[in-house]
Amino acid sequence: MKRIVADSGPLIAFARSGLLDLLQQVAGNLLVPSKVFQECTREATKPGAKALIEAGKAARFDVKADIGALEKLGQLPSLDAGEIAALALALDRGCPLLMDERLGRNVARLHKIPVIGSAGILLAAKERGLIGQIAPILVAWRAWGYFLAPSLLDAVLRRAGENPEEPIS
């Protein structure tokens, strides 16, 4: 990947776990809609917010003005403003979208926007030899309450050659 539009959930997960560098190594240039950046950093005391604020100040990713979503996507009342902004920017720029939210991923597919999730980024990182294991990262994320479907976790761990039989709790 050369550049990718990031939604807030994956950004927070990677920032909170100290893996923003890994995300950038795999994804390349991160484009972050301003609404997404605001969602991630509005409360500086929340986990991951400080790392994202510092990364933003260091210009480690590009915060982009929000695109008019209604003209591009129509009304999407079930998605939040950040998800809609990420979808609109990905559609406008013709680049993939980093999003874990199922409904948003479905909308992206309807608009032929390529989608990758956080687990896909981790899998690509392992395939490139950037990390040794995916399971410990996923265990930490789930401990924080970050939801990734059990079937997805099983498939990713199998593909990574890790034992999906060991419970990720």
C-alpha positions in Angstrom: 0.0 0.0 0.0 1.2 3.5 -0.7 -1.5 5.5 1.0 -4.6 4.7 2.9 -7.4 6.6 4.6 -7.7 5.7 8.3 -10.8 5.5 10.5 -10.6 6.2 14.2 -11.0 2.7 15.6 -7.8 1.3 14.0 -5.9 4.5 14.6 -6.7 4.4 18.3 -5.9 0.6 18.6 -2.5 1.1 16.9 -1.7 4.2 18.9 -2.8 2.7 22.2 -0.6 -0.3 21.6 2.5 1.7 20.5 2.2 0.4 17.0 1.7 3.6 14.9 5.1 3.0 13.3 4.1 -0.5 12.3 0.9 0.8 10.8 2.8 3.3 8.8 5.4 0.7 7.6 2.6 -1.5 6.3 0.1 1.1 5.1 2.4 3.9 3.9 1.1 7.4 3.9 -1.9 7.7 6.3 -4.6 10.1 5.3 -6.8 11.0 8.3 -10.0 13.0 7.9 -10.2 15.9 10.3 -13.3 14.5 11.9 -11.5 11.3 12.6 -8.5 13.1 14.1 -10.9 15.1 16.3 -12.7 11.9 17.5 -9.3 10.4 18.4 -7.8 13.4 20.2 -10.8 15.3 21.6 -10.1 13.8 25.0 -6.3 13.9 25.4 -6.5 11.6 28.5 -8.0 8.7 26.6 -5.7 5.8 25.7 -3.9 6.4 22.4 -4.9 10.1 22.2 -1.6 11.5 23.3 0.4 9.4 20.8 -1.9 10.5 18.1 -1.6 14.2 19.1 2.2 13.9 19.0 2.1 12.0 15.7 -0.1 14.8 14.2 2.2 17.5 15.4 5.2 15.6 13.9 3.2 15.3 10.6 3.6 11.6 10.7 0.2 11.4 8.9 -1.8 13.9 6.8 -4.9 15.3 8.4 -7.2 16.2 5.5 -10.2 18.5 5.4 -13.5 16.6 5.4 -15.2 16.0 2.0 -18.9 16.6 1.5 -20.1 13.0 2.1 -23.7 13.4 1.0 -22.8 14.2 -2.5 -20.4 11.2 -2.6 -22.2 8.6 -0.6 -25.8 9.6 0.2 -27.2 9.7 3.6 -25.7 7.1 6.0 -27.6 7.6 9.4 -26.2 4.5 11.0 -22.5 5.6 10.7 -20.9 8.2 12.8 -19.4 11.4 11.4 -15.8 10.1 11.4 -16.7 6.9 9.6 -18.6 8.9 7.0 -15.7 11.3 6.6 -13.3 8.4 6.1 -15.5 6.8 3.5 -15.9 10.0 1.6 -12.2 10.8 1.6 -11.3 7.2 0.5 -13.8 7.5 -2.4 -12.6 11.0 -3.3 -8.9 10.0 -3.3 -9.4 6.6 -4.8 -7.4 4.8 -2.1 -8.1 2.0 0.3 -9.8 2.4 3.6 -8.6 1.2 7.0 -11.8 0.4 8.9 -12.9 -2.3 11.3 -16.6 -1.2 11.7 -18.7 -3.8 9.8 -21.4 -1.5 8.4 -18.8 1.0 7.2 -16.9 -1.8 5.5 -20.1 -2.9 3.8 -20.8 0.7 2.6 -17.2 0.9 1.3 -17.7 -2.3 -0.7 -20.9 -0.9 -2.2 -18.8 2.0 -3.5 -16.0 -0.3 -4.6 -13.6 1.2 -2.0 -10.9 -1.4 -1.1 -11.0 -2.1 2.6 -8.4 -3.5 5.0 -8.9 -3.9 8.7 -6.6 -3.7 11.7 -6.1 -7.5 11.7 -5.2 -7.4 8.0 -2.5 -4.8 8.8 -1.2 -7.1 11.5 -1.2 -10.0 9.1 0.7 -8.1 6.5 3.2 -7.0 9.1 3.8 -10.6 10.2 4.1 -11.7 6.5 6.8 -9.0 6.1 8.6 -10.1 9.2 7.9 -6.8 11.0 6.3 -8.7 14.0 6.7 -12.2 15.3 3.2 -12.9 16.5 -0.3 -11.4 16.0 -2.1 -13.1 18.9 -0.6 -11.1 21.8 -1.6 -7.9 20.1 -5.1 -9.1 19.5 -5.3 -10.3 23.1 -4.4 -6.8 24.4 -6.9 -5.2 22.1 -9.7 -7.4 23.2 -8.7 -6.8 26.8 -9.4 -3.1 26.2 -12.8 -3.9 24.7 -11.8 -3.5 21.0 -14.2 -5.8 19.2 -13.0 -8.0 16.3 -15.3 -10.8 15.3 -14.2 -14.2 16.6 -14.5 -15.7 13.1 -12.2 -13.0 11.8 -9.7 -13.6 14.6 -9.7 -17.4 13.9 -9.1 -16.8 10.1 -6.3 -14.3 10.7 -4.5 -16.5 13.2 -4.8 -19.5 10.9 -3.4 -17.5 8.0 -0.6 -16.3 10.2 0.3 -19.8 11.2 -0.7 -19.2 14.8 -2.8 -21.5 16.8 -6.5 -20.3 16.7 -7.4 -23.1 19.1 -5.7 -21.2 21.9 -8.4 -18.9 23.2 -8.0 -15.2 22.7 -9.9 -13.8 25.7 
